[in-house]
């Protein structure tokens, strides 16, 4: 199954939250729209990581949809122990406290509705509380362990 999903391209998001000990965040390719009314998304995280555990414990978080200029940032947040939320990465805070990227293609401020353990992962269903549309830039994609960009000039 891993190989099949490696060959399936996916958009990339950085999911970030504020905690009592500072901001936490992780790279995710599993973000999906679930419902429009009420607006609900889903994503899954591996429970084994400390970052995922901290994120799962927060009541709200921001899902930042990444553009091609965020490839290195996505790599940083995919690695354990890499420096995160540094000033040069461009993070800001929403009025409600969640970290967000002003140059993301979109930012969804969400609250978790359900957290469902599934094997070694947790499936999160989250209600979208606010949508901020950002730059109209080519989205960052991930396929076969590589970050890629979509060429909008090539239409089929």
MDTraj code that builds the backbone (N, CA, C; nanometers):
import mdtraj as md
import numpy as np

residues = "UNK UNK UNK UNK UNK UNK UNK UNK UNK UNK UNK UNK UNK UNK UNK UNK UNK UNK UNK UNK UNK UNK UNK UNK UNK UNK UNK UNK UNK UNK UNK UNK UNK UNK UNK UNK UNK UNK UNK UNK UNK UNK UNK UNK UNK UNK UNK UNK UNK UNK UNK UNK UNK UNK UNK UNK UNK UNK UNK UNK UNK UNK UNK UNK UNK UNK UNK UNK UNK UNK UNK UNK UNK UNK UNK UNK UNK UNK UNK UNK UNK UNK UNK UNK UNK UNK UNK UNK UNK UNK UNK UNK UNK UNK UNK UNK UNK UNK UNK UNK UNK UNK UNK UNK UNK UNK UNK UNK UNK UNK UNK UNK UNK UNK UNK UNK UNK UNK UNK UNK UNK UNK UNK UNK UNK UNK UNK UNK UNK UNK UNK UNK UNK UNK UNK UNK UNK UNK UNK UNK UNK UNK UNK UNK UNK UNK UNK UNK UNK UNK UNK UNK UNK UNK UNK UNK".split()
xyz = np.array([
    [0.0816, -0.1186, 0.0000],
    [0.0000, 0.0000, 0.0000],
    [0.0870, 0.1265, 0.0000],
    [0.1994, 0.1248, 0.0707],
    [0.2852, 0.2433, 0.0747],
    [0.3289, 0.2851, -0.0648],
    [0.3682, 0.1872, -0.1474],
    [0.4135, 0.2192, -0.2825],
    [0.3007, 0.2818, -0.3640],
    [0.1808, 0.2292, -0.3521],
    [0.0671, 0.2843, -0.4266],
    [0.0454, 0.4311, -0.3910],
    [0.0511, 0.4642, -0.2625],
    [0.0302, 0.6026, -0.2216],
    [0.1497, 0.6913, -0.2535],
    [0.2696, 0.6347, -0.2610],
    [0.3848, 0.7149, -0.3036],
    [0.3666, 0.7625, -0.4468],
    [0.2982, 0.6834, -0.5287],
    [0.2791, 0.7188, -0.6684],
    [0.1597, 0.8116, -0.6897],
    [0.0816, 0.8344, -0.5855],
    [-0.0369, 0.9206, -0.5937],
    [0.0002, 1.0609, -0.5450],
    [-0.0042, 1.1622, -0.6330],
    [0.0358, 1.2963, -0.5896],
    [-0.0640, 1.3549, -0.4899],
    [-0.0110, 1.4353, -0.3997],
    [-0.0958, 1.4982, -0.2982],
    [-0.0475, 1.6397, -0.2721],
    [-0.1417, 1.7269, -0.2392],
    [-0.1075, 1.8612, -0.1947],
    [-0.0464, 1.8546, -0.0556],
    [0.0295, 1.9563, -0.0207],
    [0.0999, 1.9587, 0.1076],
    [0.0486, 2.0745, 0.1927],
    [0.0305, 2.0458, 0.3208],
    [-0.0104, 2.1477, 0.4171],
    [0.0816, 2.1422, 0.5381],
    [0.0939, 2.2538, 0.6055],
    [0.1580, 2.2587, 0.7366],
    [0.0473, 2.2857, 0.8369],
    [0.0324, 2.1949, 0.9313],
    [-0.0691, 2.2107, 1.0350],
    [0.0035, 2.2618, 1.1586],
    [-0.0395, 2.3767, 1.2099],
    [0.0317, 2.4419, 1.3195],
    [-0.0652, 2.4818, 1.4298],
    [-0.0150, 2.4768, 1.5526],
    [-0.0970, 2.5119, 1.6686],
    [-0.0111, 2.5806, 1.7733],
    [-0.0775, 2.6548, 1.8603],
    [-0.0114, 2.7173, 1.9745],
    [-0.0335, 2.6298, 2.0965],
    [0.0734, 2.6053, 2.1716],
    [0.0622, 2.5299, 2.2965],
    [0.1235, 2.6132, 2.4088],
    [0.1069, 2.5675, 2.5306],
    [0.1629, 2.6388, 2.6458],
    [0.3150, 2.6459, 2.6403],
    [0.3778, 2.5507, 2.5709],
    [0.5240, 2.5489, 2.5617],
    [0.5762, 2.6057, 2.4302],
    [0.4889, 2.6613, 2.3478],
    [0.5296, 2.7198, 2.2212],
    [0.4563, 2.6565, 2.1050],
    [0.4806, 2.7080, 1.9845],
    [0.4109, 2.6552, 1.8678],
    [0.4611, 2.5165, 1.8293],
    [0.3708, 2.4371, 1.7712],
    [0.4047, 2.3059, 1.7166],
    [0.3479, 2.2979, 1.5758],
    [0.4099, 2.2157, 1.4920],
    [0.3598, 2.2012, 1.3566],
    [0.4182, 2.0800, 1.2884],
    [0.3472, 2.0351, 1.1856],
    [0.3938, 1.9204, 1.1078],
    [0.3456, 1.9306, 0.9647],
    [0.4177, 1.8635, 0.8771],
    [0.3831, 1.8564, 0.7359],
    [0.2818, 1.7450, 0.7160],
    [0.1780, 1.7717, 0.6354],
    [0.0739, 1.6712, 0.6116],
    [0.0347, 1.6686, 0.4647],
    [0.0168, 1.5475, 0.4132],
    [-0.0331, 1.5311, 0.2763],
    [-0.1712, 1.4664, 0.2766],
    [-0.2278, 1.4467, 0.3949],
    [-0.3542, 1.3734, 0.4064],
    [-0.4759, 1.4624, 0.4280],
    [-0.4626, 1.5940, 0.4115],
    [-0.5750, 1.6844, 0.4348],
    [-0.6783, 1.6666, 0.3237],
    [-0.8050, 1.6525, 0.3637],
    [-0.9129, 1.6341, 0.2661],
    [-1.0388, 1.7054, 0.3128],
    [-1.1169, 1.7516, 0.2181],
    [-1.2475, 1.8097, 0.2470],
    [-1.3456, 1.6965, 0.2738],
    [-1.4253, 1.7098, 0.3798],
    [-1.5224, 1.6062, 0.4154],
    [-1.6651, 1.6540, 0.3915],
    [-1.6968, 1.7752, 0.4356],
    [-1.8328, 1.8282, 0.4223],
    [-1.8270, 1.9791, 0.4037],
    [-1.9322, 2.0324, 0.3407],
    [-1.9416, 2.1762, 0.3189],
    [-2.0276, 2.2426, 0.4259],
    [-2.1310, 2.1732, 0.4722],
    [-2.2224, 2.2303, 0.5710],
    [-2.2508, 2.1301, 0.6810],
    [-2.1863, 2.1394, 0.7959],
    [-2.0853, 2.2397, 0.8298],
    [-1.9537, 2.2086, 0.7599],
    [-1.8687, 2.3091, 0.7434],
    [-1.7406, 2.2844, 0.6769],
    [-1.6498, 2.1981, 0.7646],
    [-1.6147, 2.0803, 0.7132],
    [-1.5342, 1.9843, 0.7883],
    [-1.4231, 1.9310, 0.6988],
    [-1.3039, 1.9186, 0.7567],
    [-1.1907, 1.8566, 0.6880],
    [-1.1448, 1.7365, 0.7693],
    [-1.0561, 1.6580, 0.7090],
    [-0.9934, 1.5475, 0.7817],
    [-0.8448, 1.5466, 0.7500],
    [-0.7694, 1.4866, 0.8399],
    [-0.6282, 1.4567, 0.8158],
    [-0.5883, 1.3488, 0.9152],
    [-0.4763, 1.2841, 0.8866],
    [-0.4279, 1.1822, 0.9798],
    [-0.2843, 1.2127, 1.0178],
    [-0.2492, 1.1744, 1.1402],
    [-0.1129, 1.1921, 1.1898],
    [-0.0693, 1.0635, 1.2574],
    [0.0598, 1.0371, 1.2527],
    [0.1158, 0.9228, 1.3238],
    [0.1314, 0.9612, 1.4695],
    [0.0713, 0.8836, 1.5568],
    [0.0710, 0.9181, 1.6995],
    [0.2081, 0.9060, 1.7643],
    [0.3031, 0.8414, 1.7001],
    [0.4328, 0.8143, 1.7628],
    [0.5155, 0.9403, 1.7863],
    [0.4881, 1.0489, 1.7160],
    [0.5717, 1.1675, 1.7293],
    [0.5228, 1.2589, 1.8405],
    [0.6166, 1.3252, 1.9060],
    [0.5815, 1.4210, 2.0101],
    [0.5043, 1.5387, 1.9551],
    [0.5408, 1.5827, 1.8337],
    [0.4707, 1.6941, 1.7713],
    [0.3252, 1.6589, 1.7470],
    [0.2993, 1.5395, 1.6944],
    [0.1612, 1.4979, 1.6685],
    [0.0818, 1.4924, 1.7977],
    [0.1417, 1.4400, 1.9034],
    [0.0729, 1.4341, 2.0319],
    [0.0367, 1.5716, 2.0833],
    [0.1301, 1.6662, 2.0712],
    [0.1033, 1.8031, 2.1150],
    [-0.0055, 1.8669, 2.0296],
    [-0.0002, 1.8428, 1.8990],
    [-0.1014, 1.8976, 1.8093],
    [-0.2391, 1.8390, 1.8396],
    [-0.2450, 1.7091, 1.8639],
    [-0.3730, 1.6440, 1.8935],
    [-0.4346, 1.6938, 2.0239],
    [-0.3533, 1.7481, 2.1121],
    [-0.4034, 1.7961, 2.2413],
    [-0.4560, 1.9394, 2.2356],
    [-0.4341, 2.0093, 2.1244],
    [-0.4777, 2.1487, 2.1155],
    [-0.6220, 2.1565, 2.0668],
    [-0.6979, 2.2549, 2.1156],
    [-0.8371, 2.2669, 2.0721],
    [-0.8514, 2.3250, 1.9317],
    [-0.7572, 2.4115, 1.8912],
    [-0.7645, 2.4726, 1.7581],
    [-0.6274, 2.4691, 1.6928],
    [-0.6273, 2.4809, 1.5603],
    [-0.5027, 2.4789, 1.4840],
    [-0.5281, 2.5430, 1.3490],
    [-0.4199, 2.5735, 1.2780],
    [-0.4290, 2.6325, 1.1447],
    [-0.3696, 2.5363, 1.0429],
    [-0.4445, 2.5112, 0.9371],
    [-0.3988, 2.4279, 0.8264],
    [-0.3556, 2.5234, 0.7155],
    [-0.2268, 2.5261, 0.6875],
    [-0.1680, 2.6157, 0.5881],
    [-0.1418, 2.5377, 0.4599],
    [-0.2136, 2.5703, 0.3515],
    [-0.1892, 2.5046, 0.2235],
    [-0.0665, 2.5694, 0.1589],
    [0.0308, 2.4866, 0.1240],
    [0.1598, 2.5373, 0.0791],
    [0.1679, 2.5573, -0.0714],
    [0.2478, 2.6566, -0.1090],
    [0.2796, 2.6847, -0.2487],
    [0.4232, 2.6385, -0.2749],
    [0.4646, 2.6445, -0.4003],
    [0.5960, 2.5917, -0.4381],
    [0.7106, 2.6568, -0.3612],
    [0.6967, 2.7826, -0.3240],
    [0.8059, 2.8491, -0.2519],
    [0.8241, 2.7951, -0.1106],
    [0.7338, 2.7090, -0.0643],
    [0.7422, 2.6520, 0.0702],
    [0.8075, 2.5138, 0.0741],
    [0.8692, 2.4693, -0.0335],
    [0.9243, 2.3331, -0.0372],
    [1.0247, 2.3087, 0.0755],
    [1.1164, 2.4019, 0.0966],
    [1.2163, 2.3815, 0.2026],
    [1.1504, 2.3836, 0.3402],
    [1.0523, 2.4687, 0.3593],
    [0.9800, 2.4734, 0.4864],
    [0.9082, 2.3407, 0.5118],
    [0.8498, 2.2829, 0.4077],
    [0.7841, 2.1522, 0.4215],
    [0.8856, 2.0453, 0.4615],
    [1.0047, 2.0511, 0.4045],
    [1.1102, 1.9556, 0.4422],
    [1.1488, 1.9721, 0.5892],
    [1.1638, 2.0959, 0.6325],
    [1.2012, 2.1230, 0.7720],
    [1.0975, 2.0643, 0.8668],
    [0.9702, 2.0864, 0.8385],
    [0.8649, 2.0398, 0.9285],
    [0.8399, 1.8896, 0.9171],
    [0.8955, 1.8265, 0.8145],
    [0.8835, 1.6813, 0.8014],
    [0.9939, 1.6088, 0.8778],
    [1.1009, 1.6826, 0.9142],
    [1.2145, 1.6230, 0.9855],
    [1.2022, 1.6455, 1.1352],
    [1.2377, 1.5461, 1.2085],
    [1.2392, 1.5570, 1.3544],
    [1.3610, 1.6373, 1.3984],
    [1.3413, 1.7300, 1.4899],
    [1.4517, 1.8062, 1.5462],
    [1.4979, 1.9248, 1.4645],
    [1.4387, 1.9482, 1.3478],
    [1.4782, 2.0622, 1.2650],
    [1.4245, 2.1914, 1.3276],
    [1.4945, 2.3045, 1.3073],
    [1.4476, 2.4307, 1.3650],
    [1.3153, 2.4746, 1.3018],
    [1.2183, 2.5008, 1.3870],
    [1.0842, 2.5380, 1.3399],
    [1.0425, 2.6715, 1.3998],
    [0.9568, 2.7403, 1.3285],
    [0.9004, 2.8676, 1.3726],
    [1.0088, 2.9724, 1.3980],
    [1.1088, 2.9737, 1.3115],
    [1.2132, 3.0749, 1.3207],
    [1.1655, 3.2017, 1.2496],
    [1.2196, 3.3180, 1.2841],
    [1.1729, 3.4432, 1.2236],
    [1.1807, 3.4439, 1.0708],
    [1.2870, 3.3844, 1.0150],
    [1.3013, 3.3877, 0.8686],
    [1.2006, 3.2988, 0.7958],
    [1.1297, 3.2130, 0.8668],
    [1.0293, 3.1273, 0.8025],
    [0.8991, 3.2023, 0.7737],
    [0.8822, 3.3207, 0.8299],
    [0.7678, 3.4050, 0.7944],
    [0.6395, 3.3811, 0.8713],
    [0.6448, 3.3098, 0.9811],
    [0.5231, 3.2808, 1.0577],
    [0.4667, 3.4067, 1.1223],
    [0.3338, 3.4123, 1.1291],
    [0.2597, 3.5157, 1.2021],
    [0.1604, 3.4441, 1.2919],
    [0.0879, 3.5193, 1.3710],
    [-0.0158, 3.4623, 1.4584],
    [-0.1514, 3.5188, 1.4186],
    [-0.2514, 3.4314, 1.4110],
    [-0.3888, 3.4768, 1.3941],
    [-0.4297, 3.5500, 1.5219],
    [-0.5331, 3.6339, 1.5179],
    [-0.5787, 3.7006, 1.6404],
    [-0.6120, 3.6019, 1.7527],
    [-0.6460, 3.4793, 1.7159],
    [-0.6790, 3.3754, 1.8143],
    [-0.5565, 3.2969, 1.8600],
    [-0.4369, 3.3276, 1.8046],
    [-0.3124, 3.2701, 1.8533],
    [-0.2468, 3.1633, 1.7682],
    [-0.3191, 3.1032, 1.6743],
    [-0.2602, 2.9958, 1.5941],
    [-0.1550, 3.0520, 1.4968],
    [-0.0423, 2.9805, 1.4802],
    [0.0580, 3.0225, 1.3824],
    [0.0050, 3.0012, 1.2398],
    [0.0356, 3.0977, 1.1510],
    [-0.0041, 3.0814, 1.0113],
    [0.0991, 3.1468, 0.9208],
    [0.0964, 3.1063, 0.7951],
    [0.1861, 3.1606, 0.6936],
    [0.1075, 3.2574, 0.6058],
    [0.1373, 3.3872, 0.6103],
    [0.0623, 3.4838, 0.5300],
    [0.0694, 3.4571, 0.3799],
    [0.1768, 3.3924, 0.3333],
    [0.1889, 3.3659, 0.1898],
    [0.1444, 3.2245, 0.1504],
    [0.0746, 3.1551, 0.2403],
    [0.0150, 3.0255, 0.2037],
    [-0.0972, 3.0510, 0.1032],
    [-0.1300, 2.9513, 0.0227],
    [-0.2385, 2.9703, -0.0737],
    [-0.3735, 2.9803, -0.0036],
    [-0.3857, 2.9178, 0.1122],
    [-0.5048, 2.9314, 0.1969],
    [-0.4684, 2.8860, 0.3374],
    [-0.5392, 2.9409, 0.4339],
    [-0.5229, 2.9012, 0.5740],
    [-0.6617, 2.8717, 0.6296],
    [-0.6769, 2.7537, 0.6880],
    [-0.8030, 2.7147, 0.7509],
    [-0.7815, 2.7093, 0.9015],
    [-0.8528, 2.7930, 0.9753],
    [-0.8489, 2.7824, 1.1224],
    [-0.9562, 2.6832, 1.1621],
    [-0.9176, 2.5817, 1.2377],
    [-1.0064, 2.4682, 1.2646],
    [-1.0108, 2.4338, 1.4125],
    [-1.1166, 2.3616, 1.4495],
    [-1.1252, 2.3006, 1.5809],
    [-1.1558, 2.1526, 1.5623],
    [-1.0890, 2.0696, 1.6392],
    [-1.1083, 1.9249, 1.6271],
    [-1.2470, 1.8861, 1.6767],
    [-1.3157, 1.8050, 1.5977],
    [-1.4467, 1.7520, 1.6353],
    [-1.4332, 1.6101, 1.6887],
    [-1.3532, 1.5308, 1.6191],
    [-1.3320, 1.3897, 1.6547],
    [-1.1861, 1.3546, 1.6323],
    [-1.1346, 1.2712, 1.7191],
    [-1.0003, 1.2145, 1.7035],
    [-1.0171, 1.0635, 1.7145],
    [-0.9950, 0.9938, 1.6033],
    [-1.0230, 0.8505, 1.5968],
    [-0.8922, 0.7726, 1.5832],
    [-0.8545, 0.6921, 1.6828],
    [-0.7348, 0.6087, 1.6696],
    [-0.7566, 0.5016, 1.5619],
    [-0.6613, 0.4905, 1.4702],
    [-0.6660, 0.3895, 1.3645],
    [-0.5246, 0.3338, 1.3504],
    [-0.5025, 0.2128, 1.3992],
    [-0.3677, 0.1559, 1.3951],
    [-0.2710, 0.2459, 1.4688],
    [-0.1608, 0.2816, 1.4030],
    [-0.0605, 0.3682, 1.4656],
    [-0.0868, 0.5165, 1.4393],
    [-0.1995, 0.5466, 1.3769],
    [-0.2326, 0.6849, 1.3423],
    [-0.3587, 0.7309, 1.4136],
    [-0.3838, 0.8603, 1.4023],
    [-0.5090, 0.9187, 1.4494],
    [-0.5702, 0.9950, 1.3339],
    [-0.6959, 0.9658, 1.3051],
    [-0.7723, 1.0388, 1.2051],
    [-0.8425, 1.1532, 1.2766],
    [-0.8235, 1.2739, 1.2272],
    [-0.8831, 1.3923, 1.2882],
    [-0.9905, 1.4468, 1.1951],
    [-1.1093, 1.4678, 1.2497],
    [-1.2153, 1.5402, 1.1805],
    [-1.2227, 1.6763, 1.2464],
    [-1.2181, 1.7817, 1.1663],
    [-1.2115, 1.9166, 1.2216],
    [-1.3083, 2.0097, 1.1503],
    [-1.3756, 2.0913, 1.2284],
    [-1.4643, 2.1924, 1.1712],
    [-1.3818, 2.3153, 1.1355],
    [-1.4063, 2.3681, 1.0170],
    [-1.3370, 2.4885, 0.9717],
    [-1.4103, 2.6094, 1.0288],
    [-1.3389, 2.6899, 1.1053],
    [-1.3969, 2.8078, 1.1694],
    [-1.3762, 2.9340, 1.0877],
    [-1.2675, 2.9366, 1.0115],
    [-1.2320, 3.0560, 0.9350],
    [-1.1462, 3.0145, 0.8169],
    [-1.1651, 3.0821, 0.7038],
    [-1.0843, 3.0586, 0.5840],
    [-1.0186, 3.1903, 0.5446],
    [-0.8891, 3.1866, 0.5254],
    [-0.8142, 3.3013, 0.4736],
    [-0.7521, 3.2593, 0.3416],
    [-0.7927, 3.3234, 0.2341],
    [-0.7328, 3.2946, 0.1043],
    [-0.6081, 3.3791, 0.0885],
    [-0.5056, 3.3187, 0.0325],
    [-0.3778, 3.3877, 0.0191],
    [-0.3361, 3.4014, -0.1250],
    [-0.2100, 3.3832, -0.1476],
    [-0.1496, 3.4011, -0.2786],
    [-0.2041, 3.3006, -0.3795],
    [-0.2229, 3.3477, -0.5020],
    [-0.2613, 3.2585, -0.6111],
    [-0.1317, 3.2075, -0.6733],
    [-0.0711, 3.1113, -0.6061],
    [0.0582, 3.0574, -0.6481],
    [0.0434, 2.9089, -0.6788],
    [0.1339, 2.8528, -0.7585],
    [0.1274, 2.7089, -0.7855],
    [0.1391, 2.6291, -0.6556],
    [0.0539, 2.5283, -0.6383],
    [0.0563, 2.4502, -0.5146],
    [0.1783, 2.3584, -0.5075],
    [0.2203, 2.3312, -0.3853],
    [0.3283, 2.2358, -0.3623],
    [0.2683, 2.0960, -0.3586],
    [0.3265, 2.0048, -0.4362],
    [0.2787, 1.8668, -0.4423],
    [0.3872, 1.7722, -0.3924],
    [0.3446, 1.6538, -0.3545],
    [0.4376, 1.5508, -0.3085],
    [0.4025, 1.4214, -0.3795],
    [0.5030, 1.3587, -0.4426],
    [0.4843, 1.2308, -0.5109],
    [0.6166, 1.1561, -0.5106],
    [0.6112, 1.0302, -0.4777],
    [0.7286, 0.9431, -0.4787],
    [0.8460, 1.0038, -0.4008],
    [0.8150, 1.0531, -0.2814],
    [0.9144, 1.1090, -0.1890],
    [0.9827, 1.2354, -0.2397],
    [0.9180, 1.3056, -0.3323],
    [0.9746, 1.4299, -0.3859],
    [0.8684, 1.5385, -0.3873],
    [0.9126, 1.6612, -0.3612],
    [0.8237, 1.7759, -0.3753],
    [0.8255, 1.8188, -0.5208],
    [0.7079, 1.8491, -0.5731],
    [0.6930, 1.8863, -0.7132],
    [0.6037, 2.0088, -0.7246],
    [0.6073, 2.0691, -0.8427],
    [0.5147, 2.1794, -0.8668],
    [0.4262, 2.1437, -0.9845],
    [0.3069, 2.1942, -0.9827],
    [0.2104, 2.1748, -1.0895],
    [0.2336, 2.2837, -1.1930],
    [0.2440, 2.2459, -1.3174],
    [0.2613, 2.3445, -1.4234],
    [0.1235, 2.3828, -1.4757],
    [0.0738, 2.5029, -1.4403],
    [-0.0612, 2.5407, -1.4819],
    [-0.0751, 2.5600, -1.6324],
    [0.0373, 2.5697, -1.7037],
    [0.0311, 2.5871, -1.8482],
    [-0.0020, 2.4570, -1.9198],
    [0.0116, 2.3453, -1.8525],
    [-0.0151, 2.2157, -1.9141],
    [-0.1536, 2.1698, -1.8718],
    [-0.2471, 2.1834, -1.9634],
    [-0.3846, 2.1417, -1.9353],
    [-0.4187, 2.0243, -2.0250],
    [-0.4876, 1.9270, -1.9706],
    [-0.5221, 1.8081, -2.0488],
    [-0.6656, 1.8138, -2.0946],
])
top = md.Topology()
chain = top.add_chain()
for i, resn in enumerate(residues, 1):
    res = top.add_residue(resn, chain, resSeq=i)
    for name in ("N", "CA", "C"):
        top.add_atom(name, md.element.get_by_symbol(name[0]), res)
traj = md.Trajectory(xyz[None], top)
